[in-house]
Every structure is written in structure tokens, then in C-alpha cells.
Amino acid sequence: MIHANELRIGNKIKVYTDIVDVTDIGDDGTIGTTAYFDGQMGCCGCTDSMADPIPLTPEILEKWDMVDEYGCSKQNFVIFHYEDGTFSVGSSLGEYSVGKQFKYLHQLQNLYFALTGEELEVKL
């Protein structure tokens, strides 16, 4: 389960078995998505109990341009992967990490935007 206050428009989440984009976050905590239900786009009234985070994995990072020959990096933005399955972010300008560890894709999307001011293009 994921709470609406953890999300930004554009985040990727899982609703039932589909990976969808968040399109709206209501004041009442509902989450609008690009999911199709009963032949209609959108999940008006989707609650946080229906939405799940997508666990971040090295395989996901390999599908998009976060990986180069030096590891997981983009614009001096480095992702450290730990044995317990969590990740943290640091800088390729020095060997340090920033903030607490995280393990979900939407957390990386939010952190990347906060640090760079740009949306992270996610390819799944």
C-alpha cells in the first residue's frame, strides 16, 4: 500500500496488476491514474489500499539511462545499492550518500526531481 501524500503526478505505481502513471491526487486522498477500469481510463476514487509501490531493482535501473560504464549515474547523480535491497543517492563528485535509504521507484522519482528540478524519464 502507498499513501497519496507520498506521490507526485507522473510517479509510476502499481494498481492491482498494472503499472500506471499518477495523473491526479485529490484533496480526499484519491489517486487518479492512467489505468483502465471497466473500459474507461482513469481511476477516479482509487484509494491508497488499491495502490502499491514498485520495488526499485538494479534491473529497472538498467532499462533507462541511469546506468553507464561506471555504474548507476546521471548528471553527477549516483545510486548506491546495498545488500539489504535498499538504495541511496549520492554524488559522483565524491563518495558519499545523501539522506535516508529508499527502496521504491516513486521515491527515486521524487528525490531526483527535488535534487535536479527535472523529471526522471522512467522506462519499464
C-alpha positions in Angstrom: 0.0 0.0 0.0 1.1 3.5 -0.8 -0.3 6.7 0.6 -1.4 9.6 -1.7 0.8 12.1 0.2 3.9 10.2 -0.9 3.2 10.7 -4.6 3.6 13.3 -7.2 1.8 13.5 -10.6 3.9 11.4 -13.0 5.0 8.8 -10.5 4.8 5.1 -11.5 2.8 2.9 -9.2 1.1 -0.5 -9.4 -2.7 -0.7 -9.2 -3.8 -4.4 -9.0 -1.5 -5.9 -11.6 -1.0 -2.9 -13.9 1.9 -0.4 -13.7 0.4 3.1 -14.2 1.2 6.8 -14.1 -0.3 9.0 -11.4 -2.4 11.7 -13.1 -4.1 13.4 -10.2 -4.1 13.4 -6.4 -7.3 14.5 -4.8 -7.7 16.5 -1.6 -9.5 13.5 -0.2 -6.5 11.2 -0.9 -7.9 9.6 -4.0 -5.3 8.8 -6.7 -6.1 9.3 -10.4 -4.1 7.1 -12.8 -3.8 6.0 -16.4 -5.3 2.7 -15.5 -8.3 1.3 -17.4 -11.2 0.0 -15.3 -14.5 -1.0 -16.9 -13.2 0.3 -20.3 -12.6 3.8 -19.0 -9.3 5.5 -18.5 -8.6 6.8 -15.0 -9.1 5.5 -11.6 -11.2 8.2 -10.0 -11.7 7.1 -6.5 -8.7 4.8 -6.4 -7.6 4.6 -2.8 -4.2 4.0 -1.3 -5.3 0.5 -0.4 -5.5 -0.3 -4.1 -2.1 1.3 -5.0 1.2 -0.4 -4.4 4.8 1.0 -4.8 7.1 -0.6 -7.4 10.2 -2.0 -5.7 13.3 -0.5 -7.2 15.8 -3.1 -8.6 19.1 -2.9 -10.5 17.2 -4.4 -13.4 14.8 -1.4 -13.5 17.8 1.0 -13.5 19.4 -0.9 -16.4 16.3 -0.2 -18.6 16.9 3.5 -18.6 19.7 6.0 -18.9 20.8 5.9 -15.2 23.4 3.3 -16.0 26.8 4.0 -17.7 30.1 2.2 -17.6 30.8 3.5 -14.1 27.7 2.2 -12.5 24.3 3.9 -11.9 24.8 7.6 -12.5 23.3 10.5 -14.4 24.5 14.1 -14.2 26.7 13.6 -11.1 23.7 11.7 -9.5 24.8 8.2 -8.3 22.6 5.5 -6.9 24.2 3.2 -4.3 22.6 -0.3 -4.0 23.0 -2.1 -0.6 22.9 -5.8 0.2 19.6 -5.4 2.1 17.9 -4.3 -1.2 17.7 -0.6 -0.4 19.2 2.3 -2.3 20.6 5.8 -1.5 21.7 8.7 -3.6 25.0 10.4 -3.7 27.2 12.4 -6.0 29.8 11.1 -8.4 32.0 14.0 -7.4 32.7 12.3 -4.1 31.9 9.1 -2.3 29.0 10.0 0.0 25.3 9.4 0.1 22.5 11.8 0.8 19.5 11.2 3.1 17.9 8.0 4.2 17.8 4.8 2.2 14.8 4.1 0.0 13.5 1.1 -1.9 10.7 2.2 -4.2 10.7 3.7 -7.7 8.4 6.6 -6.8 10.8 7.6 -4.1 13.7 7.8 -6.6 11.5 9.8 -9.0 10.6 12.3 -6.2 14.2 12.6 -5.0 15.6 13.1 -8.5 13.1 15.9 -9.2 13.9 17.5 -5.8 17.7 17.4 -6.5 17.7 18.3 -10.2 14.5 20.1 -11.0 13.9 17.7 -13.8 11.6 14.7 -14.2 13.3 11.3 -14.3 12.2 9.6 -17.5 11.3 6.0 -16.4 11.3 3.1 -18.9 9.8 -0.1 -17.6 
